[in-house]
Amino acid sequence: MKSIKISALSAAIILSGFASTAAMAADSETVIIGLAGPLTGPSARIGKDLENGAQLAIDDINQQHPTIGGKAVTFKLQSEDDQSDPRTAVAVAQRLVDSGVAGVVGHWNTGTSIPAARVYHDAGIAQVAPVATGHAYTRQGFDTSFRIMGHDDDGGAFAGEYAVNTLKAKRIAVIDDRTAFGQGLADEFIKSLEAQGVKIVDRQYVDDKTVDFSAVLTAIRSKNADLIFFGGVDSQAAPLARRIKQLDMKATLMGAGGFVSQTFLKLAQKEGNGVVALEPGLPVDQMPGGKTFEKAYQSRYHTHIELHAPFAYDATRVLVAAMEKADSVDPSEYLPALRAISYSGVTGQIAFDKEGNLKSPTFTVYKVVDGQWQPQTVLGGVRTY
């Protein structure tokens, strides 16, 4: 066997290289961002959509080779499944806190975000909700809670005004699914109607697992409603739309959050035509970075955006942007920067009011035409807080 001779100079160079590598390793850090949402169960498609959006953000950030606090930083996403269940969400929140995450993107709905928010607040870390539109989420007084889209007080108000002024509805019935989101949204919609001098003709209740709407629709039909507002999400709105058509009811079905998805179109089929829905945010192709994001999403995951991926992307990016601005991944240091941030995201300009709500939120009204969601008008925008 041949022996290899290494000169003193060569040895010094090699050792120096090892030392440099060790020094670089010592000056690098892995920072974990938590993602909480429904990754299993009926809403798993939405949870996966959120996870995909957040992971794209992490990948884009890491490609920029960020340096924070004098160290090279690599971000990593830790996803946890809250099953869209409030009790599970609390356990998930505690697990993320115990894992040492620097901040959290989540949860998906209001019912999980509200109880989880206290866990994050007590731990002193930021929770940036990409959705969670119930206003109650940011009304708990926690300075660690933020949201990336408009809340239901605004959404309900806009929906009520659109129903009366544009759709010219006069006899309006309301159904809600008794969740924090659905019931809260229905309440705000009714407040908007009452402010316009309109009283609803009926209010019915289901739960978030109802699939047969025959009983509530029979009651509503007797009241001759010309518009039915549903506080709930796409997986229930679709069978509701189908049953309305099967009963030969002439009422327009309207929602305000959680309707505009490919899942609704697939489940509702031709009976979905004519359904109207108001959604927070701009249509993807009108978002400042929407077209680029959609192309990257489809290239990476070989599927369409289900619902809220761009908002999860921006929730992740704005959280990291605050860390970079504060030059620290310590929540006590980056939280003030997050509260004061003004960030140009894929979905639009992101800045927060004193409660952690998105300033200047926009909402888009969609209608199903020939089996596709088509934007009708954009509402909201610049306003003073």
C-alpha positions as CSV (number, residue, x, y, z in Angstrom):
1,M,0.0,0.0,0.0
2,K,1.3,3.4,-0.9
3,S,1.9,5.8,1.9
4,I,0.7,9.5,1.5
5,K,3.1,12.1,2.7
6,I,1.6,15.5,3.8
7,S,3.9,18.4,4.2
8,A,3.6,20.6,7.3
9,L,2.3,23.4,5.1
10,S,-0.4,21.1,3.6
11,A,-1.4,19.9,7.0
12,A,-1.7,23.5,8.2
13,I,-3.9,24.4,5.3
14,I,-6.2,21.3,5.9
15,L,-6.4,22.1,9.6
16,S,-7.2,25.7,8.8
17,G,-10.0,24.5,6.5
18,F,-11.4,22.3,9.2
19,A,-11.3,25.3,11.6
20,S,-13.1,27.6,9.1
21,T,-15.8,25.0,8.6
22,A,-16.2,24.6,12.4
23,A,-16.3,28.3,12.8
24,M,-19.0,28.6,10.1
25,A,-21.0,25.9,11.8
26,A,-20.7,27.7,15.1
27,D,-22.0,30.9,13.5
28,S,-25.0,29.3,12.0
29,E,-28.4,28.6,13.5
30,T,-31.6,26.6,12.6
31,V,-34.8,28.5,13.5
32,I,-38.1,26.6,13.6
33,I,-41.3,28.2,12.5
34,G,-44.5,26.4,13.6
35,L,-47.4,25.7,11.3
36,A,-50.7,24.7,12.9
37,G,-53.8,23.6,10.9
38,P,-56.1,20.7,10.0
39,L,-53.8,18.2,8.3
40,T,-56.2,15.3,8.7
41,G,-60.0,15.1,8.7
42,P,-62.6,16.9,6.5
43,S,-60.5,20.1,6.2
44,A,-57.2,18.4,5.5
45,R,-57.1,19.8,2.0
46,I,-57.1,23.3,3.4
47,G,-54.5,22.5,6.0
48,K,-52.3,21.1,3.3
49,D,-52.8,24.2,1.2
50,L,-51.7,26.3,4.2
51,E,-48.7,24.1,4.8
52,N,-47.7,24.2,1.1
53,G,-47.8,28.0,1.1
54,A,-45.8,28.3,4.3
55,Q,-43.2,25.8,3.0
56,L,-42.8,27.8,-0.2
57,A,-42.1,30.8,1.9
58,I,-39.5,28.9,4.0
59,D,-37.8,27.7,0.8
60,D,-37.7,31.2,-0.8
61,I,-36.3,32.7,2.4
62,N,-33.6,30.1,2.8
63,Q,-32.5,30.6,-0.9
64,Q,-31.7,34.2,0.1
65,H,-29.2,32.9,2.8
66,P,-30.4,35.2,5.6
67,T,-28.2,36.4,8.4
68,I,-29.7,37.4,11.7
69,G,-27.7,38.5,14.7
70,G,-24.4,37.9,12.9
71,K,-25.3,34.3,12.2
72,A,-26.3,32.5,9.1
73,V,-29.8,31.3,9.6
74,T,-31.7,28.4,8.1
75,F,-35.4,28.3,8.7
76,K,-37.4,25.0,9.1
77,L,-41.1,24.5,9.2
78,Q,-42.6,22.3,11.9
79,S,-46.2,21.3,11.0
80,E,-48.7,20.2,13.6
81,D,-52.2,18.8,13.0
82,D,-54.9,20.5,15.1
83,Q,-57.7,18.6,13.3
84,S,-59.7,21.8,13.2
85,D,-60.6,21.0,16.8
86,P,-60.3,23.6,19.6
87,R,-59.1,21.2,22.3
88,T,-56.6,19.6,20.0
89,A,-55.4,23.1,19.0
90,V,-54.5,23.9,22.5
91,A,-52.4,20.7,22.8
92,V,-50.8,21.5,19.4
93,A,-50.0,25.0,20.5
94,Q,-48.3,23.7,23.7
95,R,-46.3,21.2,21.7
96,L,-45.0,23.9,19.4
97,V,-44.1,26.1,22.3
98,D,-42.3,23.1,24.0
99,S,-40.4,22.5,20.7
100,G,-38.9,26.0,20.9
101,V,-40.5,27.5,17.8
102,A,-39.6,31.1,17.2
103,G,-43.1,31.9,16.0
104,V,-46.3,30.2,14.6
105,V,-48.3,30.5,11.4
106,G,-51.8,29.4,12.2
107,H,-54.3,28.3,13.0
108,W,-56.8,28.0,10.2
109,N,-60.2,28.8,11.7
110,T,-61.4,31.1,14.5
111,G,-62.5,28.2,16.7
112,T,-59.0,26.9,17.0
113,S,-57.1,30.2,16.9
114,I,-58.9,31.7,19.9
115,P,-57.9,29.1,22.5
116,A,-54.5,28.5,21.0
117,A,-53.7,32.3,21.2
118,R,-53.5,32.2,25.0
119,V,-50.8,29.5,24.9
120,Y,-48.7,31.5,22.5
121,H,-49.3,34.7,24.5
122,D,-48.2,33.0,27.7
123,A,-45.1,31.8,26.0
124,G,-44.5,35.2,24.5
125,I,-44.2,34.1,20.9
126,A,-46.0,35.5,17.8
127,Q,-49.0,33.8,16.3
128,V,-49.7,35.0,12.7
129,A,-53.0,33.6,11.5
130,P,-53.3,33.4,7.7
131,V,-57.1,33.2,8.0
132,A,-59.0,33.0,11.3
133,T,-61.4,35.8,10.3
134,G,-63.5,35.9,13.5
135,H,-62.8,39.3,15.1
136,A,-62.9,37.7,18.6
137,Y,-59.5,36.2,17.9
138,T,-57.7,39.6,18.1
139,R,-60.1,41.0,20.7
140,Q,-58.6,38.9,23.5
141,G,-56.0,41.6,24.3
142,F,-53.0,39.5,23.3
143,D,-50.2,41.5,21.8
144,T,-48.9,38.3,20.2
145,S,-51.9,37.8,17.9
146,F,-52.0,38.9,14.3
147,R,-54.0,38.1,11.1
148,I,-53.2,38.5,7.4
149,M,-56.7,39.0,6.0
150,G,-59.8,41.1,6.9
151,H,-62.0,40.0,9.8
152,D,-65.7,39.1,9.8
153,D,-67.0,42.4,11.2
154,D,-65.9,44.0,7.9
155,G,-66.8,40.9,5.8
156,G,-70.3,40.7,7.3
157,A,-70.9,44.4,6.8
158,F,-69.8,44.3,3.2
159,A,-71.8,41.2,2.5
160,G,-74.9,42.8,3.9
161,E,-74.5,45.9,1.9
162,Y,-73.9,43.9,-1.3
163,A,-77.0,41.7,-0.7
164,V,-79.3,44.7,-0.3
165,N,-77.7,47.3,-2.7
166,T,-76.5,45.1,-5.5
167,L,-78.4,41.8,-5.3
168,K,-81.6,43.8,-4.3
169,A,-82.6,41.1,-1.8
170,K,-85.7,41.9,0.2
171,R,-86.5,38.7,2.0
172,I,-83.4,37.3,3.5
173,A,-83.0,34.1,5.5
174,V,-79.8,33.2,7.5
175,I,-78.3,29.8,8.3
176,D,-75.2,29.2,10.3
177,D,-73.2,26.2,11.4
178,R,-72.8,27.3,15.1
179,T,-69.0,27.4,14.9
180,A,-67.2,30.5,16.1
181,F,-66.6,31.4,12.5
182,G,-70.1,30.6,11.0
183,Q,-72.2,32.1,13.8
184,G,-70.0,35.1,14.2
185,L,-70.2,35.9,10.5
186,A,-73.9,35.4,10.4
187,D,-74.3,37.8,13.4
188,E,-72.3,40.5,11.6
189,F,-74.3,40.0,8.4
190,I,-77.5,40.5,10.3
191,K,-76.1,43.6,12.0
192,S,-75.4,45.0,8.6
193,L,-78.9,44.3,7.4
194,E,-80.4,45.9,10.4
195,A,-78.3,49.0,10.0
196,Q,-79.9,49.3,6.5
197,G,-83.4,48.8,8.0
198,V,-83.8,45.2,6.7
199,K,-85.0,42.5,9.0
200,I,-84.4,38.8,8.2
201,V,-87.4,36.6,7.6
202,D,-85.9,33.5,9.2
203,R,-82.8,32.2,11.0
204,Q,-81.9,28.5,11.1
205,Y,-79.1,26.6,12.6
206,V,-77.2,23.4,11.7
207,D,-73.8,22.1,12.9
208,D,-70.5,21.8,11.0
209,K,-71.2,18.2,10.1
210,T,-74.7,18.6,8.7
211,V,-75.1,17.1,5.2
212,D,-78.9,17.1,4.8
213,F,-80.4,20.6,4.7
214,S,-83.9,19.6,3.8
215,A,-85.5,20.5,7.1
216,V,-84.1,24.0,7.4
217,L,-84.7,24.8,3.7
218,T,-88.3,23.6,4.0
219,A,-88.8,26.1,6.9
220,I,-87.1,28.9,4.8
221,R,-89.2,28.1,1.7
222,S,-92.4,28.8,3.6
223,K,-91.0,32.3,4.3
224,N,-90.5,33.1,0.6
225,A,-86.9,34.1,1.0
226,D,-85.2,35.5,-2.1
227,L,-81.7,35.2,-0.6
228,I,-80.2,32.7,1.8
229,F,-77.0,33.6,3.6
230,F,-74.9,30.7,5.0
231,G,-72.3,31.1,7.7
232,G,-70.2,28.1,7.0
233,V,-67.6,26.7,4.6
234,D,-67.4,25.1,1.1
235,S,-67.8,21.5,2.0
236,Q,-71.3,22.2,3.4
237,A,-72.2,25.1,1.1
238,A,-72.0,22.8,-1.9
239,P,-74.7,20.3,-0.7
240,L,-76.7,23.2,0.5
241,A,-76.6,24.8,-3.0
242,R,-77.6,21.5,-4.6
243,R,-80.6,21.0,-2.2
244,I,-81.8,24.6,-2.9
245,K,-81.9,23.8,-6.6
246,Q,-83.5,20.3,-6.0
247,L,-86.3,21.9,-4.0
248,D,-86.8,24.4,-6.9
249,M,-86.2,27.3,-4.6
250,K,-85.5,30.6,-6.4
251,A,-83.4,32.1,-3.6
252,T,-79.8,33.0,-4.2
253,L,-77.3,31.3,-1.9
254,M,-74.6,33.7,-0.5
255,G,-71.6,33.2,1.8
256,A,-68.8,35.4,3.1
257,G,-65.6,33.3,3.6
258,G,-64.7,29.8,2.9
259,F,-66.9,29.3,-0.2
260,V,-64.5,30.1,-3.1
261,S,-62.6,26.9,-3.7
262,Q,-62.3,24.2,-6.2
263,T,-63.8,21.8,-3.7
264,F,-67.1,23.8,-3.8
265,L,-67.2,23.6,-7.6
266,K,-66.5,19.9,-7.6
267,L,-69.1,19.1,-5.0
268,A,-71.8,21.5,-6.1
269,Q,-71.5,20.7,-9.8
270,K,-74.0,22.5,-12.0
271,E,-76.2,23.4,-9.1
272,G,-73.4,25.8,-7.9
273,N,-74.1,28.2,-10.7
274,G,-75.4,31.5,-9.4
275,V,-74.0,31.2,-5.9
276,V,-72.4,34.4,-4.6
277,A,-69.6,34.7,-2.1
278,L,-67.5,37.4,-0.6
279,E,-64.0,36.4,0.3
280,P,-61.2,38.3,2.1
281,G,-58.4,39.5,-0.2
282,L,-58.0,40.1,-3.9
283,P,-58.4,37.4,-6.6
284,V,-55.0,35.6,-7.0
285,D,-54.4,37.1,-10.4
286,Q,-55.0,40.6,-9.0
287,M,-52.7,40.2,-6.0
288,P,-49.3,42.0,-6.4
289,G,-47.4,38.8,-6.5
290,G,-50.3,36.4,-7.2
291,K,-49.4,35.2,-10.7
292,T,-45.8,34.5,-9.8
293,F,-46.9,32.7,-6.6
294,E,-49.5,30.6,-8.4
295,K,-47.0,29.5,-11.0
296,A,-44.4,28.6,-8.3
297,Y,-47.1,26.7,-6.4
298,Q,-48.3,24.7,-9.3
299,S,-44.7,23.9,-10.4
300,R,-43.8,22.7,-6.9
301,Y,-47.0,20.8,-5.9
302,H,-48.6,20.0,-9.3
303,T,-52.0,21.1,-8.2
304,H,-54.1,24.2,-7.9
305,I,-54.3,26.5,-5.0
306,E,-57.2,25.3,-2.9
307,L,-58.0,28.4,-0.9
308,H,-55.6,30.3,1.3
309,A,-52.0,29.3,0.4
310,P,-50.9,32.9,-0.6
311,F,-51.9,34.1,2.9
312,A,-49.9,31.4,4.6
313,Y,-47.0,32.4,2.4
314,D,-47.3,36.0,3.5
315,A,-47.8,35.1,7.2
316,T,-44.5,33.2,7.1
317,R,-42.7,35.9,5.2
318,V,-43.9,38.8,7.4
319,L,-42.9,36.9,10.5
320,V,-39.4,36.4,9.2
321,A,-39.2,40.0,7.9
322,A,-39.8,41.2,11.5
323,M,-37.0,39.0,12.7
324,E,-34.7,40.4,10.1
325,K,-35.7,44.0,10.9
326,A,-35.1,43.4,14.6
327,D,-31.9,41.4,13.8
328,S,-33.1,38.8,16.3
329,V,-35.1,35.6,16.4
330,D,-36.0,36.2,20.0
331,P,-39.7,37.0,20.2
332,S,-39.2,39.6,22.9
333,E,-37.1,41.5,20.4
334,Y,-38.9,40.9,17.1
335,L,-42.5,41.3,18.3
336,P,-42.2,45.2,18.4
337,A,-40.9,45.1,14.9
338,L,-43.8,42.9,13.8
339,R,-46.4,45.2,15.4
340,A,-44.9,48.2,13.5
341,I,-44.1,46.4,10.2
342,S,-45.1,47.5,6.7
343,Y,-44.4,44.7,4.4
344,S,-45.1,44.3,0.7
345,G,-46.5,40.7,0.3
346,V,-47.8,38.5,-2.4
347,T,-51.4,39.3,-1.2
348,G,-50.8,43.1,-0.8
349,Q,-49.4,45.5,1.8
350,I,-49.3,44.1,5.3
351,A,-49.5,46.3,8.3
352,F,-51.3,45.8,11.6
353,D,-53.6,47.9,13.7
354,K,-53.4,48.0,17.5
355,E,-55.3,44.7,17.8
356,G,-53.2,42.9,15.3
357,N,-55.8,43.1,12.5
358,L,-54.7,43.7,8.9
359,K,-55.0,47.4,8.1
360,S,-56.8,48.4,4.8
361,P,-58.3,44.9,4.1
362,T,-59.9,44.1,0.8
363,F,-62.7,41.8,0.0
364,T,-63.8,40.3,-3.4
365,V,-67.3,39.3,-4.4
366,Y,-67.4,36.2,-6.6
367,K,-70.1,34.4,-8.5
368,V,-70.2,30.9,-10.0
369,V,-70.7,31.4,-13.7
370,D,-70.6,28.3,-16.0
371,G,-69.0,26.2,-13.3
372,Q,-66.2,28.7,-12.4
373,W,-65.8,31.3,-9.7
374,Q,-65.7,34.7,-11.4
375,P,-64.8,37.9,-9.5
376,Q,-67.6,40.5,-9.6
377,T,-66.2,43.4,-7.6
378,V,-63.6,44.4,-5.0
379,L,-64.6,46.1,-1.8
380,G,-62.7,47.8,1.0
381,G,-59.1,48.9,0.7
382,V,-57.6,51.9,2.2
383,R,-59.2,53.1,5.4
384,T,-58.2,54.9,8.6
385,Y,-57.8,53.1,12.0
